[in-house]
Amino acid sequence: MLSHLLSYCECIMNDDSRIFVAGHRGLVGSAILGRLEKEGYSGILTRTRSQLDLTDQKATGAFFERERPEYVFLAAAKVGGILANSTYPAEFIFENLMVQCNVIHSAYLAGVKRLLFLGSSCIYPRLAPQPMKEEHLLSGKLEPTNEPYAVAKIAGIKMCEAYNRQYGTRFISVMPTNLYGPNDNFDLENSHVLPALIRKFHEAKERRAKEVVVWGTGTPKREFLHVDDMAAACVFLMSFSEEEYRALAVRYPSLLFNVGAGKDVTIRELAETVREVVGFEGALRFDTDKPDGTPRKLLDVSRLGELGWHAQIGLRDGIESTYRWFLAHSEEIRS
């Protein structure tokens, strides 16, 4: 147990520390930004893609050299569900590799004190033991439907490990489970399952449709974490003192941390919950000709639990708040 070491008597990040949130308009980045602002951090740096293209090595290096951020949350990434990964595999591997390489290397050159890299639970083998532990990484074949994205994320994790080992950097990697919440992507063509279901059921309710079709058999099991919980975990991991960090690195040399809720549901159970929250009264039909993806993806979150962090937002409560956000932004989302 390391919880006795994490006293928070001496936080790494001060209120006025220069903190770069890469990807601050995305699902995770916006939640991290909101968390930092809520906790009173005033030295936050952000850039839109039009202001700074992180796939551009020269531009990224110049930004780090000029702005000298002390802490970096690397949440910028190209993400999507099964359809998007299957349709745009080259874009998923290219863009993610470029962003990661440029930001991580520039952070090293600029002397960044801490960097947190956002991986993904899809990095684990398709048939990994359940729940999946951090040590299961690279122990088997990946899920074919998202392999290019997973390979890119694995490369980012290994890059952080390599820089820590060779250069003594302080780069941490986190593997979140399926995330959802405000600022999610609700596009039916390239979104993840939960936001896609919210939009599907909402529009079916508006049309008074008789049924909603869901991809696959409904039997795969998935774990879902509200993005505000994810943001809290990220700030938690970046708030260690140097002494606490050294203890952490001794206990977990890879500095990999799963972040999840610790429990899962079937896609059928998820769809039924979303249907209830939205208030759709029609039938639910599963298209078994469509792929299911990985049979089960449940993270072992005991490593982070030993440090004293646990998810706080229940799935139904999270879906309800996310649907309220969707309703408040529905015109913008569907424009």
C-alpha positions in Angstrom: 0.0 0.0 0.0 1.3 3.4 -1.0 -1.6 5.5 0.3 0.4 6.5 3.4 3.0 8.1 1.1 0.5 10.3 -0.7 0.0 12.9 2.0 -0.3 15.8 -0.5 1.6 17.9 2.0 3.7 19.2 -0.9 2.1 19.2 -4.3 4.1 19.3 -7.5 1.8 21.6 -9.4 1.4 25.1 -7.9 -1.5 27.4 -8.6 0.6 29.4 -11.0 2.5 26.6 -12.7 2.5 26.7 -16.5 0.3 23.7 -17.5 -0.3 22.8 -21.1 -3.5 20.9 -21.8 -3.0 19.5 -25.3 -6.4 18.7 -26.9 -8.4 21.0 -24.5 -11.5 21.0 -26.8 -11.8 17.2 -26.8 -13.7 15.0 -24.5 -10.9 14.3 -22.0 -9.0 17.6 -22.5 -12.0 19.8 -21.8 -12.7 17.8 -18.6 -9.1 18.2 -17.5 -9.1 21.9 -18.3 -12.3 22.2 -16.3 -10.9 20.3 -13.3 -7.7 22.4 -13.3 -9.8 25.6 -13.4 -12.0 24.4 -10.6 -9.0 23.7 -8.4 -7.7 27.2 -9.0 -4.8 26.6 -11.4 -4.2 29.9 -13.2 -1.2 29.2 -15.5 -3.0 27.0 -18.0 -1.9 27.0 -21.6 -4.2 25.9 -24.4 -4.0 26.0 -28.2 -6.6 25.1 -30.8 -5.5 23.0 -33.8 -5.7 26.1 -36.0 -3.3 27.8 -33.6 -0.9 24.9 -33.2 -0.9 21.7 -35.3 0.7 19.1 -33.1 1.5 16.9 -36.1 3.9 19.6 -37.2 7.2 18.9 -35.5 8.7 22.3 -36.1 5.7 24.2 -34.8 5.3 22.0 -31.8 9.0 22.4 -30.9 8.8 26.2 -31.3 5.7 26.3 -29.0 7.5 24.4 -26.2 10.7 26.5 -26.6 8.7 29.7 -26.5 6.1 28.9 -23.8 8.2 26.6 -21.6 5.3 24.6 -20.0 6.2 22.9 -16.7 3.5 20.2 -16.8 1.7 18.7 -19.8 -1.5 16.7 -20.1 -1.3 15.0 -23.5 -5.0 14.5 -24.3 -4.8 15.4 -28.0 -5.6 12.4 -30.2 -7.7 11.1 -33.1 -10.3 8.8 -31.6 -13.4 7.0 -32.7 -15.5 3.8 -32.6 -15.3 0.6 -34.6 -16.6 2.2 -37.8 -14.2 5.1 -37.7 -11.2 2.9 -36.9 -12.2 0.5 -39.7 -12.7 3.3 -42.2 -9.7 5.5 -41.5 -6.9 3.2 -40.1 -4.1 5.2 -41.8 -5.3 8.4 -40.3 -5.6 6.9 -36.8 -2.0 5.5 -36.8 -0.4 8.5 -38.6 -2.0 11.4 -36.7 -1.6 9.8 -33.2 2.0 8.8 -33.8 2.9 12.3 -35.0 1.2 14.1 -32.2 2.8 11.8 -29.5 6.3 11.9 -30.9 6.3 15.7 -31.3 4.8 16.5 -27.9 6.8 13.9 -25.9 10.1 14.8 -27.5 9.5 18.6 -27.3 8.6 18.2 -23.6 11.9 16.4 -23.0 13.8 19.1 -24.8 12.0 21.9 -23.0 12.7 20.3 -19.6 9.0 19.7 -18.7 8.7 18.5 -15.1 5.8 16.1 -15.6 3.9 14.8 -18.6 0.8 12.6 -18.5 0.1 10.6 -21.6 -3.4 9.4 -22.4 -3.4 5.8 -23.7 -6.5 3.6 -24.0 -7.8 0.3 -22.8 -7.8 -0.9 -26.4 -4.0 -1.3 -26.2 -4.6 -4.6 -24.4 -4.8 -8.0 -26.2 -8.2 -8.9 -27.6 -8.3 -12.0 -25.4 -6.5 -10.6 -22.4 -7.4 -12.1 -19.0 -10.2 -10.2 -17.3 -10.0 -7.9 -15.6 -7.0 -6.5 -17.5 -3.9 -5.6 -15.5 -1.2 -3.2 -16.6 1.3 -6.1 -17.0 -1.0 -7.7 -19.7 0.3 -5.1 -22.2 1.9 -6.8 -25.3 1.0 -10.3 -24.0 -1.2 -11.2 -27.0 -2.8 -10.2 -30.3 -4.7 -6.9 -30.5 -8.3 -6.5 -31.6 -8.2 -6.2 -35.4 -10.9 -3.5 -35.6 -8.7 -0.9 -33.8 -5.2 -2.2 -34.2 -3.7 0.9 -35.9 -5.0 3.1 -33.1 -3.8 0.7 -30.4 -0.3 0.4 -32.0 0.0 4.2 -31.9 -1.0 4.4 -28.3 1.3 1.5 -27.3 4.2 3.4 -29.1 3.4 6.5 -27.0 3.5 4.5 -23.7 6.8 2.9 -24.7 8.2 6.3 -25.7 7.4 7.6 -22.3 9.0 4.6 -20.6 12.1 5.0 -22.8 12.5 8.7 -22.1 12.1 8.0 -18.4 14.8 5.3 -18.5 17.3 7.2 -20.7 16.7 10.8 -19.8 15.3 10.6 -16.3 12.1 12.3 -17.3 8.9 12.1 -15.3 6.3 10.9 -17.8 3.3 8.9 -16.7 0.8 6.9 -18.9 -2.8 6.3 -18.1 -5.1 3.7 -19.7 -8.7 4.9 -19.5 -11.6 2.6 -20.1 -14.4 3.7 -22.4 -15.1 7.4 -21.6 -18.2 9.5 -22.0 -19.6 12.8 -20.9 -19.9 16.5 -22.0 -18.1 17.4 -25.2 -18.3 13.8 -26.5 -18.5 13.1 -30.2 -22.1 12.2 -31.0 -21.6 11.7 -34.7 -23.3 8.5 -35.7 -20.6 7.7 -38.3 -17.5 7.8 -36.1 -18.5 8.1 -32.4 -18.1 5.5 -29.6 -21.0 3.3 -28.5 -22.5 5.3 -25.6 -22.8 8.8 -27.3 -24.0 7.0 -30.5 -26.7 5.3 -28.5 -27.8 8.6 -26.8 -28.2 10.2 -30.2 -29.9 7.2 -31.8 -32.5 6.9 -29.1 -33.1 10.6 -29.0 -33.7 10.9 -32.7 -35.8 7.8 -32.7 -37.9 9.3 -30.0 -38.3 12.5 -32.0 -39.4 10.5 -35.1 -41.6 8.2 -33.0 -39.8 5.3 -34.5 -40.8 1.7 -33.7 -37.3 0.5 -33.1 -33.6 1.3 -32.7 -31.0 -0.9 -34.3 -27.8 -1.5 -32.3 -24.6 -3.0 -33.9 -23.7 -6.6 -32.9 -25.2 -9.2 -30.6 -25.4 -7.1 -27.5 -23.4 -9.6 -25.5 -20.0 -8.0 -25.3 -19.2 -6.4 -22.0 -17.8 -2.9 -21.6 -16.8 -0.7 -18.8 -17.7 3.0 -18.8 -16.2 5.9 -16.9 -17.5 9.5 -16.8 -14.9 11.9 -18.2 -15.1 14.1 -15.0 -13.8 11.0 -13.0 -11.1 10.6 -15.6 -10.0 14.2 -15.3 -9.9 13.9 -11.5 -7.7 10.8 -11.8 -5.3 12.6 -14.2 -4.9 15.6 -11.9 -4.5 13.2 -8.9 -1.6 11.5 -10.6 0.1 14.7 -11.6 -0.1 16.1 -8.0 2.6 14.1 -6.4 5.6 15.6 -4.7 9.1 14.5 -5.9 9.4 12.2 -2.9 6.0 10.6 -3.6 6.9 10.3 -7.3 10.1 8.4 -6.5 8.2 6.0 -4.3 5.7 5.5 -7.1 8.4 4.8 -9.7 10.0 2.2 -7.4 6.7 0.4 -6.9 5.6 0.7 -10.5 8.6 1.3 -12.8 6.5 1.4 -16.0 4.4 4.2 -14.5 1.3 2.8 -16.2 -2.0 3.2 -14.6 -5.4 1.8 -15.6 -8.3 4.3 -15.0 -11.8 2.8 -14.8 -14.9 2.2 -12.8 -14.0 -1.4 -11.9 -17.2 -2.9 -13.2 -18.8 -3.5 -16.6 -22.1 -4.1 -18.3 -23.2 -5.8 -21.5 -24.0 -3.7 -24.6 -27.6 -4.8 -24.2 -27.7 -3.6 -20.6 -26.2 -0.3 -21.7 -28.6 0.2 -24.5 -31.6 -0.6 -22.3 -30.3 2.0 -19.7 -29.9 4.7 -22.4 -33.4 3.9 -23.7 -34.9 4.4 -20.3 -32.9 7.6 -19.7 -33.9 9.1 -23.1 -37.5 7.9 -22.7 -37.7 6.0 -26.0 -40.6 3.6 -25.9 -39.9 1.5 -29.1 -38.2 -1.8 -29.5 -34.5 -2.6 -29.4 -33.1 -4.7 -32.2 -29.5 -6.0 -32.6 -27.9 -6.3 -36.0 -25.9 -9.5 -35.6 -24.3 -9.0 -39.1 -22.2 -6.1 -37.6 -19.0 -6.8 -35.6 -19.0 -7.0 -31.8 -15.4 -6.1 -31.3 -13.5 -7.4 -28.3 -15.7 -9.8 -26.2 -14.9 -8.1 -22.9 -12.9 -5.1 -21.7 -12.7 -4.7 -18.0 -9.8 -2.9 -16.4 -8.1 -4.0 -13.1 -8.0 -0.6 -11.3 -6.4 -1.9 -8.1 -3.1 -0.1 -8.8 -4.7 3.3 -8.8 -7.0 2.2 -5.9 -3.9 1.5 -3.8 -3.0 5.1 -4.2 -6.4 6.2 -2.8 -8.3 7.1 -6.0 -11.7 5.6 -7.0 -14.4 6.6 -9.5 -17.3 8.5 -8.0 -19.9 8.9 -10.7 -22.3 5.9 -11.3 -23.2 4.9 -14.8 -26.9 5.8 -14.8 -26.2 9.2 -13.1 -23.5 9.8 -15.7 -25.7 8.9 -18.6 -28.5 11.2 -17.3 -26.1 14.2 -16.9 -24.6 13.5 -20.4 -28.1 13.4 -21.9 -28.9 16.7 -20.3 -25.8 18.1 -21.9 -26.7 16.6 -25.2 -30.1 18.2 -25.1 -28.6 21.6 -24.2 -26.3 21.4 -27.2 -28.4 19.3 -29.7 -28.7 22.1 -32.3 -24.9 22.6 -32.3 -24.3 18.8 -32.4 -26.6 18.1 -35.3 -25.7 21.2 -37.4 
